[in-house]
Amino acid sequence: MEISYDPRHNVGYIAFQQKRVEVETLRISDELNIDVTPDGTIFGIELLNANEQLRGGNLEKLLVVVNEATGKRLELPLGD
């Protein structure tokens, strides 16, 4: 899985697969699109107005990974 953020366009993308395949984009809302492969597998999630969605109220950090077994967190700054 890979999370990317483009501050120029304020778009975030969560890719669940590395190899790019043909996808159909489903518009869920004005700020959320889901890319689905022909077999119905979710390829990725596109977040429009991403800085607001990814920050989740925390204006300084973007939470990337939480290990539920150990409680460890990996956080990265979200560029403006």
Biopython code that builds the backbone (N, CA, C, O; Angstrom):
import numpy as np
from Bio.PDB.StructureBuilder import StructureBuilder

atoms = [
    (1, "MET", "N", (0.849, -1.167, 0.000)),
    (1, "MET", "CA", (0.000, 0.000, 0.000)),
    (1, "MET", "C", (0.897, 1.233, 0.000)),
    (1, "MET", "O", (1.949, 1.253, 0.639)),
    (2, "GLU", "N", (0.466, 2.249, -0.721)),
    (2, "GLU", "CA", (1.221, 3.490, -0.794)),
    (2, "GLU", "C", (0.254, 4.664, -0.684)),
    (2, "GLU", "O", (-0.802, 4.676, -1.317)),
    (3, "ILE", "N", (0.627, 5.645, 0.124)),
    (3, "ILE", "CA", (-0.157, 6.865, 0.252)),
    (3, "ILE", "C", (0.658, 7.997, -0.342)),
    (3, "ILE", "O", (1.803, 8.213, 0.054)),
    (4, "SER", "N", (0.077, 8.720, -1.289)),
    (4, "SER", "CA", (0.773, 9.855, -1.886)),
    (4, "SER", "C", (-0.091, 11.101, -1.737)),
    (4, "SER", "O", (-1.312, 11.027, -1.603)),
    (5, "TYR", "N", (0.585, 12.252, -1.766)),
    (5, "TYR", "CA", (-0.116, 13.532, -1.639)),
    (5, "TYR", "C", (0.530, 14.534, -2.586)),
    (5, "TYR", "O", (1.749, 14.705, -2.582)),
    (6, "ASP", "N", (-0.289, 15.194, -3.394)),
    (6, "ASP", "CA", (0.175, 16.223, -4.316)),
    (6, "ASP", "C", (-0.326, 17.570, -3.806)),
    (6, "ASP", "O", (-1.494, 17.906, -4.000)),
    (7, "PRO", "N", (0.550, 18.354, -3.149)),
    (7, "PRO", "CA", (0.103, 19.630, -2.586)),
    (7, "PRO", "C", (-0.289, 20.664, -3.645)),
    (7, "PRO", "O", (-1.066, 21.575, -3.363)),
    (8, "ARG", "N", (0.245, 20.526, -4.858)),
    (8, "ARG", "CA", (-0.112, 21.479, -5.930)),
    (8, "ARG", "C", (-1.594, 21.389, -6.284)),
    (8, "ARG", "O", (-2.238, 22.398, -6.568)),
    (9, "HIS", "N", (-2.122, 20.169, -6.264)),
    (9, "HIS", "CA", (-3.527, 19.958, -6.627)),
    (9, "HIS", "C", (-4.379, 19.558, -5.425)),
    (9, "HIS", "O", (-5.589, 19.369, -5.548)),
    (10, "ASN", "N", (-3.732, 19.429, -4.250)),
    (10, "ASN", "CA", (-4.426, 19.053, -3.024)),
    (10, "ASN", "C", (-5.175, 17.732, -3.185)),
    (10, "ASN", "O", (-6.347, 17.618, -2.826)),
    (11, "VAL", "N", (-4.470, 16.728, -3.736)),
    (11, "VAL", "CA", (-5.055, 15.414, -3.988)),
    (11, "VAL", "C", (-4.211, 14.348, -3.297)),
    (11, "VAL", "O", (-2.986, 14.336, -3.417)),
    (12, "GLY", "N", (-4.868, 13.471, -2.584)),
    (12, "GLY", "CA", (-4.205, 12.325, -1.974)),
    (12, "GLY", "C", (-4.651, 11.058, -2.666)),
    (12, "GLY", "O", (-5.760, 10.989, -3.196)),
    (13, "TYR", "N", (-3.785, 10.049, -2.664)),
    (13, "TYR", "CA", (-4.145, 8.774, -3.285)),
    (13, "TYR", "C", (-3.626, 7.637, -2.427)),
    (13, "TYR", "O", (-2.459, 7.622, -2.035)),
    (14, "ILE", "N", (-4.492, 6.695, -2.141)),
    (14, "ILE", "CA", (-4.113, 5.483, -1.413)),
    (14, "ILE", "C", (-4.197, 4.345, -2.413)),
    (14, "ILE", "O", (-5.287, 3.961, -2.838)),
    (15, "ALA", "N", (-3.033, 3.801, -2.791)),
    (15, "ALA", "CA", (-2.976, 2.706, -3.770)),
    (15, "ALA", "C", (-2.793, 1.384, -3.024)),
    (15, "ALA", "O", (-1.888, 1.247, -2.200)),
    (16, "PHE", "N", (-3.652, 0.424, -3.317)),
    (16, "PHE", "CA", (-3.566, -0.886, -2.680)),
    (16, "PHE", "C", (-2.787, -1.887, -3.521)),
    (16, "PHE", "O", (-2.430, -2.964, -3.043)),
    (17, "GLN", "N", (-2.525, -1.528, -4.773)),
    (17, "GLN", "CA", (-1.751, -2.379, -5.676)),
    (17, "GLN", "C", (-0.661, -1.534, -6.303)),
    (17, "GLN", "O", (-0.844, -0.334, -6.510)),
    (18, "GLN", "N", (0.483, -2.157, -6.611)),
    (18, "GLN", "CA", (1.587, -1.414, -7.212)),
    (18, "GLN", "C", (1.479, -1.348, -8.727)),
    (18, "GLN", "O", (1.736, -0.301, -9.321)),
    (19, "LYS", "N", (1.111, -2.432, -9.344)),
    (19, "LYS", "CA", (1.063, -2.477, -10.797)),
    (19, "LYS", "C", (-0.200, -1.799, -11.301)),
    (19, "LYS", "O", (-1.313, -2.156, -10.914)),
    (20, "ARG", "N", (-0.010, -0.821, -12.168)),
    (20, "ARG", "CA", (-1.142, -0.077, -12.720)),
    (20, "ARG", "C", (-1.924, -0.967, -13.676)),
    (20, "ARG", "O", (-1.343, -1.585, -14.568)),
    (21, "VAL", "N", (-3.212, -1.034, -13.496)),
    (21, "VAL", "CA", (-4.090, -1.820, -14.353)),
    (21, "VAL", "C", (-5.245, -0.924, -14.799)),
    (21, "VAL", "O", (-5.423, 0.179, -14.283)),
    (22, "GLU", "N", (-6.014, -1.405, -15.747)),
    (22, "GLU", "CA", (-7.194, -0.658, -16.184)),
    (22, "GLU", "C", (-8.186, -0.595, -15.026)),
    (22, "GLU", "O", (-8.471, -1.608, -14.387)),
    (23, "VAL", "N", (-8.704, 0.590, -14.762)),
    (23, "VAL", "CA", (-9.643, 0.756, -13.659)),
    (23, "VAL", "C", (-10.860, 1.552, -14.113)),
    (23, "VAL", "O", (-10.815, 2.291, -15.096)),
    (24, "GLU", "N", (-11.929, 1.383, -13.379)),
    (24, "GLU", "CA", (-13.113, 2.220, -13.528)),
    (24, "GLU", "C", (-13.183, 3.082, -12.279)),
    (24, "GLU", "O", (-13.081, 2.568, -11.166)),
    (25, "THR", "N", (-13.355, 4.374, -12.448)),
    (25, "THR", "CA", (-13.421, 5.290, -11.313)),
    (25, "THR", "C", (-14.869, 5.510, -10.915)),
    (25, "THR", "O", (-15.693, 5.930, -11.727)),
    (26, "LEU", "N", (-15.168, 5.221, -9.654)),
    (26, "LEU", "CA", (-16.499, 5.425, -9.104)),
    (26, "LEU", "C", (-16.481, 6.704, -8.272)),
    (26, "LEU", "O", (-15.713, 6.812, -7.317)),
    (27, "ARG", "N", (-17.307, 7.652, -8.623)),
    (27, "ARG", "CA", (-17.381, 8.898, -7.856)),
    (27, "ARG", "C", (-18.328, 8.676, -6.681)),
    (27, "ARG", "O", (-19.528, 8.471, -6.862)),
    (28, "ILE", "N", (-17.776, 8.719, -5.501)),
    (28, "ILE", "CA", (-18.559, 8.479, -4.297)),
    (28, "ILE", "C", (-19.147, 9.787, -3.771)),
    (28, "ILE", "O", (-20.297, 9.828, -3.334)),
    (29, "SER", "N", (-18.357, 10.842, -3.817)),
    (29, "SER", "CA", (-18.807, 12.173, -3.390)),
    (29, "SER", "C", (-17.954, 13.214, -4.098)),
    (29, "SER", "O", (-17.116, 12.872, -4.933)),
    (30, "ASP", "N", (-18.164, 14.483, -3.767)),
    (30, "ASP", "CA", (-17.359, 15.550, -4.365)),
    (30, "ASP", "C", (-15.894, 15.457, -3.969)),
    (30, "ASP", "O", (-15.043, 16.050, -4.630)),
    (31, "GLU", "N", (-15.581, 14.722, -2.901)),
    (31, "GLU", "CA", (-14.211, 14.651, -2.402)),
    (31, "GLU", "C", (-13.631, 13.240, -2.370)),
    (31, "GLU", "O", (-12.554, 13.032, -1.812)),
    (32, "LEU", "N", (-14.329, 12.266, -2.959)),
    (32, "LEU", "CA", (-13.867, 10.880, -2.866)),
    (32, "LEU", "C", (-14.190, 10.100, -4.130)),
    (32, "LEU", "O", (-15.342, 10.033, -4.558)),
    (33, "ASN", "N", (-13.144, 9.505, -4.729)),
    (33, "ASN", "CA", (-13.287, 8.598, -5.870)),
    (33, "ASN", "C", (-12.627, 7.275, -5.508)),
    (33, "ASN", "O", (-11.620, 7.247, -4.801)),
    (34, "ILE", "N", (-13.200, 6.187, -5.995)),
    (34, "ILE", "CA", (-12.609, 4.860, -5.783)),
    (34, "ILE", "C", (-12.350, 4.230, -7.134)),
    (34, "ILE", "O", (-13.249, 4.154, -7.972)),
    (35, "ASP", "N", (-11.109, 3.773, -7.354)),
    (35, "ASP", "CA", (-10.744, 3.084, -8.585)),
    (35, "ASP", "C", (-10.899, 1.582, -8.370)),
    (35, "ASP", "O", (-10.339, 1.013, -7.433)),
    (36, "VAL", "N", (-11.672, 0.949, -9.259)),
    (36, "VAL", "CA", (-11.971, -0.477, -9.154)),
    (36, "VAL", "C", (-11.506, -1.179, -10.424)),
    (36, "VAL", "O", (-11.720, -0.679, -11.528)),
    (37, "THR", "N", (-10.866, -2.347, -10.265)),
    (37, "THR", "CA", (-10.418, -3.136, -11.408)),
    (37, "THR", "C", (-11.608, -3.890, -12.008)),
    (37, "THR", "O", (-12.659, -3.980, -11.375)),
    (38, "PRO", "N", (-11.455, -4.433, -13.222)),
    (38, "PRO", "CA", (-12.569, -5.150, -13.856)),
    (38, "PRO", "C", (-13.112, -6.314, -13.026)),
    (38, "PRO", "O", (-14.285, -6.664, -13.154)),
    (39, "ASP", "N", (-12.271, -6.920, -12.175)),
    (39, "ASP", "CA", (-12.769, -8.042, -11.356)),
    (39, "ASP", "C", (-13.398, -7.576, -10.038)),
    (39, "ASP", "O", (-13.770, -8.402, -9.205)),
    (40, "GLY", "N", (-13.519, -6.241, -9.843)),
    (40, "GLY", "CA", (-14.171, -5.710, -8.657)),
    (40, "GLY", "C", (-13.256, -5.400, -7.491)),
    (40, "GLY", "O", (-13.721, -4.964, -6.438)),
    (41, "THR", "N", (-11.940, -5.622, -7.666)),
    (41, "THR", "CA", (-10.974, -5.330, -6.616)),
    (41, "THR", "C", (-10.735, -3.825, -6.534)),
    (41, "THR", "O", (-10.620, -3.155, -7.560)),
    (42, "ILE", "N", (-10.661, -3.299, -5.318)),
    (42, "ILE", "CA", (-10.355, -1.882, -5.164)),
    (42, "ILE", "C", (-8.876, -1.671, -5.440)),
    (42, "ILE", "O", (-8.020, -2.252, -4.774)),
    (43, "PHE", "N", (-8.581, -0.829, -6.437)),
    (43, "PHE", "CA", (-7.199, -0.516, -6.781)),
    (43, "PHE", "C", (-6.689, 0.622, -5.916)),
    (43, "PHE", "O", (-5.573, 0.564, -5.401)),
    (44, "GLY", "N", (-7.509, 1.664, -5.753)),
    (44, "GLY", "CA", (-7.070, 2.808, -4.977)),
    (44, "GLY", "C", (-8.202, 3.747, -4.638)),
    (44, "GLY", "O", (-9.307, 3.643, -5.170)),
    (45, "ILE", "N", (-7.901, 4.672, -3.734)),
    (45, "ILE", "CA", (-8.865, 5.667, -3.281)),
    (45, "ILE", "C", (-8.245, 7.046, -3.492)),
    (45, "ILE", "O", (-7.135, 7.313, -3.032)),
    (46, "GLU", "N", (-8.968, 7.914, -4.188)),
    (46, "GLU", "CA", (-8.499, 9.276, -4.456)),
    (46, "GLU", "C", (-9.257, 10.242, -3.549)),
    (46, "GLU", "O", (-10.487, 10.237, -3.496)),
    (47, "LEU", "N", (-8.500, 11.065, -2.843)),
    (47, "LEU", "CA", (-9.076, 12.047, -1.931)),
    (47, "LEU", "C", (-8.873, 13.450, -2.498)),
    (47, "LEU", "O", (-7.741, 13.925, -2.594)),
    (48, "LEU", "N", (-9.946, 14.101, -2.867)),
    (48, "LEU", "CA", (-9.892, 15.476, -3.323)),
    (48, "LEU", "C", (-10.072, 16.356, -2.087)),
    (48, "LEU", "O", (-10.751, 15.954, -1.142)),
    (49, "ASN", "N", (-9.476, 17.547, -2.077)),
    (49, "ASN", "CA", (-9.428, 18.372, -0.867)),
    (49, "ASN", "C", (-8.740, 17.558, 0.235)),
    (49, "ASN", "O", (-9.184, 17.520, 1.383)),
    (50, "ALA", "N", (-7.663, 16.923, -0.151)),
    (50, "ALA", "CA", (-7.002, 15.931, 0.696)),
    (50, "ALA", "C", (-6.448, 16.485, 2.000)),
    (50, "ALA", "O", (-6.478, 15.796, 3.019)),
    (51, "ASN", "N", (-5.945, 17.706, 1.989)),
    (51, "ASN", "CA", (-5.335, 18.204, 3.220)),
    (51, "ASN", "C", (-6.337, 18.196, 4.365)),
    (51, "ASN", "O", (-5.959, 17.893, 5.497)),
    (52, "GLU", "N", (-7.575, 18.512, 4.116)),
    (52, "GLU", "CA", (-8.592, 18.481, 5.168)),
    (52, "GLU", "C", (-8.934, 17.047, 5.555)),
    (52, "GLU", "O", (-9.095, 16.755, 6.740)),
    (53, "GLN", "N", (-9.048, 16.160, 4.592)),
    (53, "GLN", "CA", (-9.426, 14.778, 4.880)),
    (53, "GLN", "C", (-8.308, 14.007, 5.587)),
    (53, "GLN", "O", (-8.569, 13.255, 6.526)),
    (54, "LEU", "N", (-7.078, 14.190, 5.140)),
    (54, "LEU", "CA", (-5.977, 13.433, 5.715)),
    (54, "LEU", "C", (-5.560, 13.928, 7.092)),
    (54, "LEU", "O", (-5.124, 13.139, 7.931)),
    (55, "ARG", "N", (-5.687, 15.202, 7.323)),
    (55, "ARG", "CA", (-5.301, 15.743, 8.627)),
    (55, "ARG", "C", (-6.263, 15.320, 9.711)),
    (55, "ARG", "O", (-5.847, 15.141, 10.856)),
    (56, "GLY", "N", (-7.508, 15.156, 9.403)),
    (56, "GLY", "CA", (-8.469, 14.712, 10.390)),
    (56, "GLY", "C", (-8.516, 15.592, 11.624)),
    (56, "GLY", "O", (-8.726, 15.096, 12.730)),
    (57, "GLY", "N", (-8.326, 16.878, 11.453)),
    (57, "GLY", "CA", (-8.371, 17.788, 12.579)),
    (57, "GLY", "C", (-7.006, 18.091, 13.167)),
    (57, "GLY", "O", (-6.849, 19.098, 13.858)),
    (58, "ASN", "N", (-6.013, 17.244, 12.911)),
    (58, "ASN", "CA", (-4.655, 17.497, 13.401)),
    (58, "ASN", "C", (-3.925, 18.273, 12.321)),
    (58, "ASN", "O", (-3.619, 17.721, 11.265)),
    (59, "LEU", "N", (-3.645, 19.532, 12.565)),
    (59, "LEU", "CA", (-3.093, 20.394, 11.526)),
    (59, "LEU", "C", (-1.592, 20.252, 11.339)),
    (59, "LEU", "O", (-1.028, 20.902, 10.458)),
    (60, "GLU", "N", (-0.920, 19.419, 12.142)),
    (60, "GLU", "CA", (0.526, 19.304, 12.031)),
    (60, "GLU", "C", (1.008, 17.979, 11.461)),
    (60, "GLU", "O", (2.053, 17.955, 10.809)),
    (61, "LYS", "N", (0.315, 16.901, 11.669)),
    (61, "LYS", "CA", (0.801, 15.578, 11.271)),
    (61, "LYS", "C", (-0.221, 14.826, 10.434)),
    (61, "LYS", "O", (-1.428, 15.027, 10.563)),
    (62, "LEU", "N", (0.292, 13.961, 9.579)),
    (62, "LEU", "CA", (-0.515, 13.013, 8.831)),
    (62, "LEU", "C", (-0.183, 11.642, 9.395)),
    (62, "LEU", "O", (0.955, 11.191, 9.270)),
    (63, "LEU", "N", (-1.135, 10.976, 10.003)),
    (63, "LEU", "CA", (-0.902, 9.655, 10.558)),
    (63, "LEU", "C", (-0.813, 8.659, 9.411)),
    (63, "LEU", "O", (-1.758, 8.521, 8.634)),
    (64, "VAL", "N", (0.301, 7.974, 9.302)),
    (64, "VAL", "CA", (0.513, 7.062, 8.187)),
    (64, "VAL", "C", (0.200, 5.627, 8.591)),
    (64, "VAL", "O", (-0.563, 4.946, 7.907)),
    (65, "VAL", "N", (0.785, 5.155, 9.702)),
    (65, "VAL", "CA", (0.611, 3.764, 10.098)),
    (65, "VAL", "C", (0.475, 3.663, 11.615)),
    (65, "VAL", "O", (1.208, 4.320, 12.354)),
    (66, "VAL", "N", (-0.462, 2.840, 12.073)),
    (66, "VAL", "CA", (-0.566, 2.494, 13.485)),
    (66, "VAL", "C", (-0.491, 0.983, 13.576)),
    (66, "VAL", "O", (-1.307, 0.278, 12.983)),
    (67, "ASN", "N", (0.493, 0.482, 14.321)),
    (67, "ASN", "CA", (0.615, -0.955, 14.549)),
    (67, "ASN", "C", (-0.237, -1.288, 15.768)),
    (67, "ASN", "O", (0.136, -0.955, 16.893)),
    (68, "GLU", "N", (-1.370, -1.937, 15.557)),
    (68, "GLU", "CA", (-2.302, -2.234, 16.644)),
    (68, "GLU", "C", (-1.698, -3.177, 17.682)),
    (68, "GLU", "O", (-2.074, -3.116, 18.853)),
    (69, "ALA", "N", (-0.774, -4.046, 17.279)),
    (69, "ALA", "CA", (-0.167, -4.995, 18.218)),
    (69, "ALA", "C", (0.774, -4.312, 19.195)),
    (69, "ALA", "O", (0.812, -4.661, 20.375)),
    (70, "THR", "N", (1.532, -3.340, 18.705)),
    (70, "THR", "CA", (2.526, -2.688, 19.561)),
    (70, "THR", "C", (2.119, -1.291, 20.001)),
    (70, "THR", "O", (2.677, -0.750, 20.955)),
    (71, "GLY", "N", (1.154, -0.711, 19.313)),
    (71, "GLY", "CA", (0.747, 0.653, 19.614)),
    (71, "GLY", "C", (1.662, 1.702, 19.017)),
    (71, "GLY", "O", (1.451, 2.895, 19.235)),
    (72, "LYS", "N", (2.683, 1.285, 18.263)),
    (72, "LYS", "CA", (3.604, 2.242, 17.655)),
    (72, "LYS", "C", (2.932, 2.975, 16.504)),
    (72, "LYS", "O", (2.126, 2.410, 15.764)),
    (73, "ARG", "N", (3.290, 4.262, 16.373)),
    (73, "ARG", "CA", (2.746, 5.113, 15.315)),
    (73, "ARG", "C", (3.879, 5.665, 14.460)),
    (73, "ARG", "O", (4.944, 6.012, 14.971)),
    (74, "LEU", "N", (3.644, 5.740, 13.175)),
    (74, "LEU", "CA", (4.575, 6.378, 12.251)),
    (74, "LEU", "C", (3.857, 7.592, 11.680)),
    (74, "LEU", "O", (2.840, 7.443, 11.003)),
    (75, "GLU", "N", (4.370, 8.791, 11.941)),
    (75, "GLU", "CA", (3.746, 10.012, 11.473)),
    (75, "GLU", "C", (4.707, 10.806, 10.597)),
    (75, "GLU", "O", (5.915, 10.831, 10.834)),
    (76, "LEU", "N", (4.153, 11.444, 9.595)),
    (76, "LEU", "CA", (4.931, 12.292, 8.696)),
    (76, "LEU", "C", (4.239, 13.636, 8.572)),
    (76, "LEU", "O", (3.011, 13.705, 8.640)),
    (77, "PRO", "N", (5.009, 14.717, 8.389)),
    (77, "PRO", "CA", (4.374, 16.012, 8.171)),
    (77, "PRO", "C", (3.681, 16.040, 6.823)),
    (77, "PRO", "O", (4.153, 15.435, 5.860)),
    (78, "LEU", "N", (2.573, 16.736, 6.756)),
    (78, "LEU", "CA", (1.838, 16.915, 5.512)),
    (78, "LEU", "C", (2.190, 18.275, 4.967)),
    (78, "LEU", "O", (1.841, 19.296, 5.562)),
    (79, "GLY", "N", (2.886, 18.303, 3.827)),
    (79, "GLY", "CA", (3.337, 19.575, 3.255)),
    (79, "GLY", "C", (2.182, 20.433, 2.799)),
    (79, "GLY", "O", (1.156, 19.927, 2.345)),
    (80, "ASP", "N", (2.352, 21.720, 2.921)),
    (80, "ASP", "CA", (1.314, 22.654, 2.459)),
    (80, "ASP", "C", (1.666, 23.200, 1.104)),
    (80, "ASP", "O", (0.916, 24.002, 0.548)),
]
sb = StructureBuilder()
sb.init_structure("model")
sb.init_model(0)
sb.init_chain("A")
sb.init_seg("    ")
for serial, (resi, resn, name, xyz) in enumerate(atoms, 1):
    if name == "N":
        sb.init_residue(resn, " ", resi, " ")
    sb.init_atom(name, np.array(xyz, "f"), 0.0, 1.0, " ", f" {name:<3s}", serial, name[0])
structure = sb.get_structure()
